[in-house]
Amino acid sequence: MKRGGMSNSTRANSSWLRCCALFVLMWGCAFAVYAAEEPLPATPEPAPSAETPAPAEQIAEKPAEEKPADGQEAASGEPEAETAAKPAKWISGEFSANVDAIWSEGNQETDLDQTLKLNLEIPGYEKLHVRSMFLLREDIDSDNNRDNYLRDLDDNEGSDVSGDVLYLHLDIDDLWGDSVLRIGRQRIQEGPSYARIDGLYFKKNMGAWDWYAFAGWQASLYDQSFDDPAVGGGASWQISANTRVALDAYWLDEDRIHYTHYYRPRLSDLLYNDYPRGLDNDVDDAVVSLSVWQAITQNLRLMARLDVHDDDGTELTVQATGYVAAWLLSYELTYRGLYGDHEDRASSLTSYYRILGPENSYDDFLLVLHRPLTKKITLSLEGEIRAVDNDYPRWGWNYWNQAFEYPDKTNQDFNRYAVTLAADDLVWGLDGNINFEYWDIDEFEDSWNVGGEISKSWKEFTLTFGVDYRHYETLDTDYNIWPYARNQFRRALASLNPNNNNSPLNSFYYDANFTVRLRDVKPVEYSDDVIAIMLEGKWQFAENQSLSMGVTYEDDDTGESPYWRLQAGYRIAF
């Protein structure tokens, strides 16, 4: 079969060559930079932006700065002058390499991955900056059988070696006053979406005002590029030192079925509508968001955001964060509400993932509390309540729309409670924590987990030991008898002529992925009791380099257990 004028073998060879070239580039750049540059100190924590206030407890308890002695002040001034005169580095970044290996009774999975983050400052062009991040993955000695418990999403790749460009963009500062123009693959930080695009982004600062706009194509790591156009923009106004408002908009068009000759209509499309994802070839979605940030006092800040979608679903988020100095208590109270129902949405705009049915309207309340009990022990409490409106009448349109008759495939009512005790330098220099979490979910058995960690740090080495026990009910989805037999028949027809999906032998072949309908599947419930034991070490053997290794043993109720997992990694900052 040919796609876009290129055969499968040619595409595979081209992909393999690109991945090899990317592998050589990443390793070559990493070692070349390491050989040429002096080691740097560990990357410091980024300073909080003006939009991200410092925690209230830090504001309330921050001690007054001490004035240095005269001798210290004079001594400290000279090195600072030398640092200021030192030319800026033209290349910086980070390289990491990791191995992840899992063994069970009947299967094994071994994956390698390397990540290169590269920042370039062009000498003589201070307003130009290149920012990039590359990811390379290798699947080593893994069983790709579809019944393998250890399969992950990357096992669906057509090659054992795959690579992705997570972002790669050129930033141009002050092209129009105080502004930035960004060209290339990038993540849009503003607005209501989770967008990664290949395109253009421009932001202009105008004192109390700033505005931005972007346009391009959605950049998915698991889909085709330059198929799904995306456009957005917004503006914000700093009304006062304590108040800011913002208005954002986003539009996206997704092409779900790139090869329309795969699609085969069904009579059931006319009889009932139980799976909108199987019907929408193109998804055209838009959302407009209004956000407000308000500082009431030094220890109380409010945020609210209203997301108005082009369908019936409107989302509201209201959050209060603060600190009660008299009680040494910091808190976060959040309300999230969905008014109306979400069915199929563009992937950059959805607040849920892989729900077979629609997402019903709900009200969600979350309360988080933190309080130090002693100088070394801190108590954290969490409580969350979600009430879902999924009681629909069985008449008229809702009677035809069968999706609402499958409550196990939509979001559910639940109550969640959690408590954590964290200790720093408790005895013998040990740090640790104990946590407990309980879920009371409608239509499911209650689940809970309890666990804890103990860690000991030396000058360059940290060792952590952890234990976790979890009980939960798994709801698997399996085919009913007739859909299963029908899919097996389709596979048999397709196997007679695998190189031509347009063959008459494939006339019953509905979709390349055998699209799942709600009526085709049934829930299969079973419970799991999982216990995991972990030992992990990290060695910071240089100021800018570290090695880590961890071993995990896990036992559960499945026939494949126990599982052994080995994870190791190397990181260098330059």
C-alpha positions as CSV (number, residue, x, y, z in Angstrom):
1,M,0.0,0.0,0.0
2,K,1.3,3.5,-0.9
3,R,0.7,6.5,1.3
4,G,1.4,9.9,-0.2
5,G,3.4,8.3,-3.1
6,M,5.8,6.4,-0.8
7,S,5.7,2.7,-0.3
8,N,5.8,1.1,3.2
9,S,9.4,-0.2,2.7
10,T,10.6,3.2,1.5
11,R,8.9,5.0,4.4
12,A,10.4,2.5,6.9
13,N,13.9,2.9,5.4
14,S,13.5,6.7,5.4
15,S,12.3,6.7,9.0
16,W,15.2,4.4,10.0
17,L,17.8,6.7,8.4
18,R,16.3,9.8,10.0
19,C,16.3,8.1,13.4
20,C,20.0,7.0,12.9
21,A,20.9,10.6,11.9
22,L,19.1,12.0,14.9
23,F,20.9,9.4,17.2
24,V,24.3,10.4,15.9
25,L,23.5,14.1,16.1
26,M,22.3,13.9,19.7
27,W,25.2,11.8,21.0
28,G,27.7,13.8,19.0
29,C,26.5,17.2,20.2
30,A,26.3,16.0,23.8
31,F,29.9,14.7,23.9
32,A,31.3,17.5,21.8
33,V,29.9,20.1,24.1
34,Y,31.0,18.2,27.2
35,A,34.5,17.9,25.9
36,A,34.7,21.6,24.9
37,E,33.0,23.2,27.9
38,E,33.9,23.5,31.6
39,P,31.4,21.8,34.0
40,L,28.7,24.1,35.3
41,P,27.0,24.2,38.7
42,A,23.7,22.5,38.9
43,T,21.0,24.5,37.2
44,P,19.4,26.8,39.8
45,E,15.6,26.9,40.4
46,P,14.0,29.4,38.0
47,A,12.8,32.6,39.6
48,P,9.0,32.9,39.9
49,S,7.4,35.1,37.3
50,A,5.3,38.1,38.1
51,E,2.2,36.0,37.3
52,T,3.2,33.3,39.8
53,P,3.2,34.7,43.4
54,A,5.4,33.3,46.0
55,P,3.7,30.9,48.5
56,A,2.0,32.8,51.3
57,E,3.9,31.0,54.0
58,Q,7.2,32.2,52.5
59,I,5.9,35.8,52.4
60,A,4.8,35.6,56.1
61,E,7.8,33.8,57.4
62,K,10.7,35.3,55.3
63,P,13.3,36.7,57.7
64,A,14.8,40.1,57.1
65,E,17.9,40.2,55.0
66,E,21.1,40.7,57.0
67,K,23.5,43.4,55.9
68,P,26.9,41.9,55.1
69,A,30.0,43.1,57.0
70,D,32.2,45.7,55.4
71,G,34.9,43.2,54.6
72,Q,32.4,40.8,53.1
73,E,30.8,43.4,51.0
74,A,34.1,44.6,49.5
75,A,35.2,41.0,48.9
76,S,32.0,40.0,47.2
77,G,32.0,42.9,44.8
78,E,35.1,41.9,42.9
79,P,34.0,38.4,41.7
80,E,30.7,39.8,40.7
81,A,32.4,42.3,38.4
82,E,34.5,39.5,36.9
83,T,31.4,37.4,36.3
84,A,29.6,40.3,34.6
85,A,32.6,40.8,32.2
86,K,32.7,37.1,31.3
87,P,31.2,36.5,27.8
88,A,27.9,34.6,27.8
89,K,27.9,31.0,26.7
90,W,26.6,30.4,23.2
91,I,25.5,26.9,23.7
92,S,23.9,25.3,26.8
93,G,21.4,22.5,27.5
94,E,21.0,19.1,29.0
95,F,21.4,15.5,27.8
96,S,20.0,12.4,29.4
97,A,20.0,8.7,28.6
98,N,17.7,6.2,30.3
99,V,17.1,2.4,30.3
100,D,13.8,0.9,31.4
101,A,13.6,-2.9,31.6
102,I,10.6,-5.0,32.9
103,W,10.4,-8.8,33.4
104,S,7.4,-11.0,34.3
105,E,6.6,-14.7,34.2
106,G,6.1,-14.8,30.5
107,N,7.1,-11.5,28.9
108,Q,9.8,-8.9,29.0
109,E,10.1,-5.3,27.8
110,T,13.3,-3.3,27.4
111,D,13.3,0.3,26.3
112,L,16.0,2.9,25.9
113,D,15.5,6.6,25.5
114,Q,17.7,9.7,25.1
115,T,16.7,13.3,25.4
116,L,18.8,16.3,24.2
117,K,17.8,19.8,25.2
118,L,19.8,22.3,23.3
119,N,19.8,26.2,23.6
120,L,21.9,28.3,21.2
121,E,22.8,31.9,21.5
122,I,24.0,33.2,18.2
123,P,27.2,35.3,18.7
124,G,26.8,38.9,17.5
125,Y,23.0,38.5,17.4
126,E,21.8,38.9,20.9
127,K,18.2,39.1,20.0
128,L,18.2,35.6,18.3
129,H,17.8,32.4,20.4
130,V,17.3,28.8,19.3
131,R,15.5,26.5,21.7
132,S,15.2,22.7,21.0
133,M,14.5,19.4,22.5
134,F,14.8,16.0,20.8
135,L,13.7,12.5,21.9
136,L,15.0,9.2,20.6
137,R,13.6,5.8,21.7
138,E,14.8,2.2,21.1
139,D,12.7,-0.9,21.7
140,I,15.1,-3.7,22.7
141,D,14.1,-7.4,22.8
142,S,10.4,-6.7,23.5
143,D,7.4,-9.0,22.8
144,N,5.0,-7.1,20.5
145,N,2.2,-9.7,20.9
146,R,-1.1,-7.8,21.5
147,D,-1.8,-10.0,24.6
148,N,1.5,-8.9,26.2
149,Y,0.7,-7.3,29.6
150,L,3.9,-5.1,29.2
151,R,3.0,-3.5,25.9
152,D,3.0,0.3,25.9
153,L,2.0,2.9,23.4
154,D,5.4,3.1,21.7
155,D,5.1,-0.6,20.8
156,N,2.6,0.4,18.1
157,E,5.4,2.1,16.2
158,G,6.4,0.5,12.9
159,S,10.0,0.5,13.8
160,D,12.0,-0.5,16.9
161,V,13.8,2.9,16.7
162,S,11.7,6.1,16.7
163,G,12.5,9.7,17.2
164,D,10.5,12.9,17.8
165,V,11.2,16.6,17.9
166,L,9.5,17.8,21.1
167,Y,10.2,21.5,20.2
168,L,12.5,23.4,17.9
169,H,12.0,27.1,17.5
170,L,13.8,30.4,16.8
171,D,13.0,33.3,19.1
172,I,13.5,36.8,17.9
173,D,13.3,39.5,20.6
174,D,12.1,43.1,20.3
175,L,11.2,42.9,16.6
176,W,8.4,45.4,17.3
177,G,9.2,47.1,20.6
178,D,9.0,44.9,23.6
179,S,8.0,41.7,21.8
180,V,9.0,38.1,20.9
181,L,8.5,36.2,17.6
182,R,8.8,32.5,17.8
183,I,9.1,30.3,14.7
184,G,8.9,26.5,14.6
185,R,7.6,23.7,16.7
186,Q,6.6,25.0,20.1
187,R,4.2,24.6,23.1
188,I,1.7,27.4,23.5
189,Q,1.8,28.4,27.2
190,E,-1.1,30.9,27.2
191,G,-4.8,30.2,26.9
192,P,-7.1,27.2,27.6
193,S,-5.6,24.7,25.2
194,Y,-2.8,22.1,25.5
195,A,-1.5,23.0,22.1
196,R,1.8,22.0,20.5
197,I,2.0,23.6,17.0
198,D,4.3,23.9,14.0
199,G,3.9,27.5,13.1
200,L,4.3,31.1,14.3
201,Y,3.8,32.8,17.7
202,F,4.0,36.5,18.4
203,K,3.6,38.3,21.8
204,K,3.7,42.1,22.3
205,N,4.1,43.8,25.8
206,M,2.6,47.3,26.1
207,G,3.0,48.2,29.7
208,A,-0.1,47.1,31.6
209,W,-1.3,45.4,28.4
210,D,0.0,42.5,26.5
211,W,-1.4,40.4,23.6
212,Y,-0.4,37.4,21.6
213,A,-1.4,35.5,18.5
214,F,-0.4,32.2,16.9
215,A,-1.2,30.1,13.8
216,G,0.1,26.8,12.4
217,W,-0.7,23.2,12.5
218,Q,-1.2,20.9,15.5
219,A,2.0,19.0,16.2
220,S,1.1,15.6,17.5
221,L,3.8,13.0,18.3
222,Y,1.5,10.2,17.2
223,D,-0.2,11.6,14.2
224,Q,0.6,13.2,10.8
225,S,2.1,16.7,10.6
226,F,0.6,19.7,8.8
227,D,-2.9,18.2,8.6
228,D,-4.7,20.0,11.4
229,P,-4.7,23.8,11.3
230,A,-4.8,25.7,14.6
231,V,-5.2,29.4,15.3
232,G,-5.5,31.3,18.5
233,G,-4.7,34.5,20.4
234,G,-5.5,36.6,23.4
235,A,-4.9,39.7,25.5
236,S,-4.4,40.5,29.2
237,W,-4.6,43.7,31.2
238,Q,-2.9,44.4,34.5
239,I,-5.6,46.6,35.9
240,S,-3.7,47.2,39.2
241,A,-1.0,45.7,41.2
242,N,-3.5,43.2,42.6
243,T,-5.8,42.6,39.6
244,R,-5.3,41.1,36.1
245,V,-7.8,39.9,33.5
246,A,-7.2,37.9,30.3
247,L,-9.2,36.9,27.3
248,D,-8.1,33.9,25.1
249,A,-9.5,32.2,22.1
250,Y,-8.5,29.0,20.3
251,W,-9.7,27.2,17.1
252,L,-8.6,23.8,15.8
253,D,-9.7,21.5,12.9
254,E,-8.7,17.8,13.3
255,D,-8.7,15.3,10.4
256,R,-9.5,12.0,12.1
257,I,-9.5,9.7,9.1
258,H,-6.6,10.6,6.9
259,Y,-7.3,7.8,4.4
260,T,-11.0,8.0,3.6
261,H,-11.0,4.8,1.6
262,Y,-10.7,2.8,4.8
263,Y,-14.1,4.0,6.0
264,R,-17.0,1.6,5.4
265,P,-20.5,2.9,6.5
266,R,-22.7,0.7,8.7
267,L,-26.4,0.3,8.8
268,S,-26.2,0.9,12.5
269,D,-25.0,4.5,11.8
270,L,-28.7,5.2,10.9
271,L,-30.3,3.1,13.6
272,Y,-28.5,4.4,16.6
273,N,-25.7,6.9,17.5
274,D,-23.7,5.3,20.3
275,Y,-20.1,6.3,19.4
276,P,-19.7,9.8,18.0
277,R,-15.9,9.3,17.5
278,G,-16.6,6.7,14.9
279,L,-18.8,9.1,12.9
280,D,-16.9,12.4,13.0
281,N,-14.2,12.3,10.3
282,D,-13.3,15.9,11.0
283,V,-13.6,17.7,14.4
284,D,-13.9,21.5,14.2
285,D,-13.7,23.0,17.7
286,A,-13.3,26.4,19.3
287,V,-13.2,27.8,22.8
288,V,-13.1,31.3,24.3
289,S,-11.8,31.8,27.9
290,L,-12.1,34.7,30.3
291,S,-9.7,34.6,33.3
292,V,-9.4,36.9,36.4
293,W,-6.6,37.0,39.0
294,Q,-7.1,38.9,42.2
295,A,-5.0,39.4,45.3
296,I,-7.3,40.1,48.2
297,T,-4.6,40.3,50.9
298,Q,-1.0,39.4,51.1
299,N,-2.1,35.9,52.1
300,L,-5.2,35.4,50.0
301,R,-5.3,35.1,46.2
302,L,-8.2,34.3,43.9
303,M,-8.4,33.0,40.3
304,A,-11.4,32.3,38.1
305,R,-11.6,31.1,34.5
306,L,-14.7,30.6,32.3
307,D,-14.2,28.4,29.2
308,V,-17.0,28.8,26.7
309,H,-16.9,26.0,24.1
310,D,-18.7,26.0,20.7
311,D,-20.7,23.0,21.8
312,D,-23.0,22.7,24.8
313,G,-20.2,22.3,27.3
314,T,-19.1,25.3,29.4
315,E,-16.4,25.0,32.1
316,L,-15.9,27.1,35.1
317,T,-12.8,27.0,37.5
318,V,-12.6,29.1,40.7
319,Q,-9.6,28.8,43.0
320,A,-8.6,30.4,46.3
321,T,-5.1,29.9,47.7
322,G,-3.9,31.4,50.9
323,Y,-2.1,31.2,54.3
324,V,-3.5,31.6,57.8
325,A,-0.5,32.8,59.8
326,A,-2.1,32.3,63.2
327,W,-2.6,28.6,62.4
328,L,0.5,28.1,60.3
329,L,-1.9,26.7,57.7
330,S,-1.7,27.0,53.9
331,Y,-4.7,26.0,51.9
332,E,-6.1,25.6,48.3
333,L,-9.8,25.5,47.6
334,T,-10.8,24.8,44.0
335,Y,-14.2,24.4,42.3
336,R,-14.5,23.0,38.8
337,G,-17.8,22.7,36.9
338,L,-18.9,21.4,33.5
339,Y,-22.2,22.7,32.4
340,G,-23.5,20.7,29.5
341,D,-22.0,17.5,28.0
342,H,-18.8,17.0,26.1
343,E,-18.8,14.3,23.4
344,D,-16.0,14.2,20.9
345,R,-13.6,17.1,21.2
346,A,-10.3,18.1,19.6
347,S,-7.4,16.5,21.5
348,S,-5.9,19.9,22.4
349,L,-9.2,21.0,24.1
350,T,-10.4,18.0,26.0
351,S,-10.3,17.7,29.7
352,Y,-10.6,13.9,29.6
353,Y,-8.9,11.1,27.7
354,R,-10.2,7.8,26.4
355,I,-13.8,7.9,27.7
356,L,-15.8,5.8,25.3
357,G,-19.0,7.6,26.0
358,P,-19.7,11.3,26.6
359,E,-18.4,13.4,29.5
360,N,-21.4,14.3,31.5
361,S,-21.8,17.7,33.3
362,Y,-20.4,17.7,36.9
363,D,-19.5,19.8,39.9
364,D,-16.1,19.1,41.6
365,F,-14.8,20.5,44.9
366,L,-11.1,20.1,46.0
367,L,-9.7,21.2,49.3
368,V,-5.9,20.9,50.1
369,L,-4.4,21.8,53.5
370,H,-0.8,21.9,54.7
371,R,0.3,22.5,58.3
372,P,3.6,21.9,60.1
373,L,3.1,19.8,63.2
374,T,6.6,20.3,64.4
375,K,9.8,21.8,63.0
376,K,10.4,18.6,61.1
377,I,7.0,17.1,60.4
378,T,4.3,18.4,58.1
379,L,0.7,17.2,57.7
380,S,-1.1,17.4,54.4
381,L,-4.8,16.7,53.9
382,E,-6.8,16.4,50.7
383,G,-10.5,16.0,50.0
384,E,-12.3,16.0,46.7
385,I,-16.0,15.5,45.9
386,R,-17.4,15.1,42.3
387,A,-21.1,15.0,41.6
388,V,-22.0,14.0,38.0
389,D,-25.3,14.6,36.3
390,N,-25.8,11.4,34.4
391,D,-29.5,10.8,35.0
392,Y,-31.0,11.2,31.5
393,P,-34.6,10.5,30.4
394,R,-35.1,7.6,28.0
395,W,-37.2,9.3,25.4
396,G,-36.9,11.4,22.2
397,W,-33.4,12.1,21.1
398,N,-31.8,10.6,24.2
399,Y,-33.6,7.3,23.5
400,W,-31.9,7.2,20.0
401,N,-28.5,8.4,21.4
402,Q,-27.5,5.1,23.0
403,A,-24.3,6.5,24.5
404,F,-26.2,7.5,27.7
405,E,-27.1,3.9,28.4
406,Y,-23.5,3.0,29.2
407,P,-22.8,4.7,32.6
408,D,-19.7,2.6,33.1
409,K,-18.0,4.4,30.1
410,T,-18.6,7.9,31.3
411,N,-17.2,10.0,34.2
412,Q,-18.5,8.9,37.6
413,D,-19.5,10.4,41.0
414,F,-16.6,9.9,43.5
415,N,-15.3,11.1,46.8
416,R,-11.5,11.1,47.3
417,Y,-9.6,11.5,50.6
418,A,-5.8,11.6,51.2
419,V,-3.5,12.3,54.1
420,T,0.3,12.6,54.0
421,L,2.9,12.9,56.8
422,A,6.3,14.2,55.6
423,A,9.4,14.4,57.8
424,D,12.7,16.2,57.1
425,D,15.9,15.2,58.9
426,L,13.9,13.2,61.5
427,V,16.6,10.9,63.0
428,W,20.1,9.9,61.7
429,G,19.5,12.4,58.8
430,L,16.6,10.4,57.4
431,D,13.8,12.0,55.4
432,G,10.5,10.2,54.8
433,N,6.8,10.3,54.2
434,I,3.7,8.2,54.8
435,N,0.6,8.6,52.6
436,F,-2.9,7.1,52.5
437,E,-5.5,7.7,49.8
438,Y,-9.1,6.4,49.6
439,W,-11.5,6.5,46.5
440,D,-15.2,6.0,46.8
441,I,-16.4,5.7,43.2
442,D,-19.9,5.2,42.0
443,E,-20.5,2.0,40.0
444,F,-17.1,0.7,41.1
445,E,-15.7,-1.0,44.2
446,D,-13.9,1.3,46.6
447,S,-10.1,1.5,46.2
448,W,-7.3,2.7,48.4
449,N,-3.6,2.7,48.6
450,V,-1.1,3.2,51.5
451,G,2.7,3.6,51.2
452,G,5.7,5.4,52.3
453,E,9.3,6.3,51.5
454,I,12.5,6.7,53.5
455,S,15.6,8.4,52.1
456,K,19.1,9.2,53.3
457,S,21.3,11.8,51.7
458,W,25.1,12.0,51.9
459,K,27.3,14.7,50.2
460,E,26.9,13.3,46.7
461,F,24.6,10.3,47.1
462,T,20.9,9.8,47.9
463,L,19.3,6.4,48.7
464,T,15.5,5.9,48.8
465,F,13.5,2.9,49.9
466,G,9.7,2.8,49.3
467,V,6.8,0.4,49.8
468,D,3.3,0.8,48.4
469,Y,0.1,-1.3,48.6
470,R,-2.9,-0.6,46.4
471,H,-6.4,-2.2,46.1
472,Y,-8.6,-1.3,43.3
473,E,-11.2,-2.7,40.9
474,T,-10.2,-2.8,37.2
475,L,-12.9,-2.4,34.6
476,D,-11.7,-4.0,31.4
477,T,-13.5,-3.7,28.0
478,D,-14.0,-6.9,26.0
479,Y,-15.9,-7.6,22.8
480,N,-19.3,-9.3,22.9
481,I,-19.6,-12.6,21.1
482,W,-21.0,-11.4,17.7
483,P,-18.7,-8.3,17.3
484,Y,-15.7,-10.5,18.2
485,A,-16.6,-13.0,15.5
486,R,-17.2,-10.3,13.0
487,N,-13.8,-8.7,13.7
488,Q,-12.1,-12.1,13.3
489,F,-13.9,-12.5,10.0
490,R,-12.6,-9.1,8.9
491,R,-9.1,-10.0,9.9
492,A,-9.3,-13.2,7.8
493,L,-10.4,-11.3,4.8
494,A,-7.7,-8.6,5.2
495,S,-5.0,-11.3,5.6
496,L,-5.9,-12.7,2.1
497,N,-4.7,-9.6,0.5
498,P,-2.7,-7.6,3.1
499,N,-1.1,-5.1,0.6
500,N,-4.4,-3.7,-0.7
501,N,-7.1,-2.5,1.7
502,N,-9.2,-1.5,-1.3
503,S,-9.6,-5.1,-2.4
504,P,-13.1,-6.5,-2.8
505,L,-12.0,-9.1,-0.3
506,N,-11.9,-6.3,2.3
507,S,-15.4,-5.0,1.5
508,F,-16.5,-5.7,5.1
509,Y,-13.4,-4.1,6.5
510,Y,-14.7,-1.0,8.4
511,D,-11.6,0.7,9.8
512,A,-7.9,0.2,10.0
513,N,-8.3,0.0,13.8
514,F,-11.5,-2.0,14.0
515,T,-13.4,0.9,15.5
516,V,-15.1,0.0,18.8
517,R,-18.8,0.7,19.3
518,L,-20.4,0.9,22.7
519,R,-22.8,-1.9,21.8
520,D,-19.9,-4.1,20.7
521,V,-18.2,-4.2,24.0
522,K,-19.0,-5.3,27.6
523,P,-17.3,-4.5,30.9
524,V,-15.3,-7.2,32.6
525,E,-14.7,-6.4,36.3
526,Y,-12.0,-7.9,38.5
527,S,-10.1,-6.7,41.5
528,D,-6.4,-6.2,42.0
529,D,-4.2,-6.1,45.1
530,V,-0.9,-4.7,44.2
531,I,2.2,-4.5,46.4
532,A,5.4,-2.8,45.2
533,I,8.8,-2.5,46.8
534,M,11.3,0.0,45.4
535,L,15.0,0.8,46.0
536,E,16.5,3.8,44.2
537,G,19.9,5.6,44.3
538,K,21.2,8.8,42.8
539,W,24.8,9.8,42.6
540,Q,25.7,13.4,41.9
541,F,29.3,12.6,41.0
542,A,30.0,16.0,39.4
543,E,28.5,19.5,39.7
544,N,26.6,19.0,36.4
545,Q,26.4,15.2,36.1
546,S,24.5,12.5,37.9
547,L,23.7,8.8,37.7
548,S,20.5,7.1,39.0
549,M,19.4,3.5,39.3
550,G,16.3,1.9,40.7
551,V,14.9,-1.6,41.2
552,T,11.2,-2.3,41.7
553,Y,9.5,-5.6,42.7
554,E,5.7,-5.7,42.1
555,D,3.2,-8.5,42.8
556,D,-0.5,-8.5,42.0
557,D,-3.4,-10.8,41.2
558,T,-2.6,-11.4,37.6
559,G,-1.0,-14.5,36.2
560,E,2.0,-12.6,34.9
561,S,3.2,-11.4,38.3
562,P,5.6,-10.9,39.9
563,Y,7.2,-8.1,37.9
564,W,10.8,-6.9,38.2
565,R,11.7,-3.5,36.9
566,L,15.1,-1.9,36.5
567,Q,15.5,1.7,35.6
568,A,18.8,3.6,35.2
569,G,19.7,7.0,33.8
570,Y,22.6,9.4,33.2
571,R,22.2,13.2,33.0
572,I,24.6,16.0,32.1
573,A,24.0,19.7,32.0
574,F,26.3,21.9,30.0
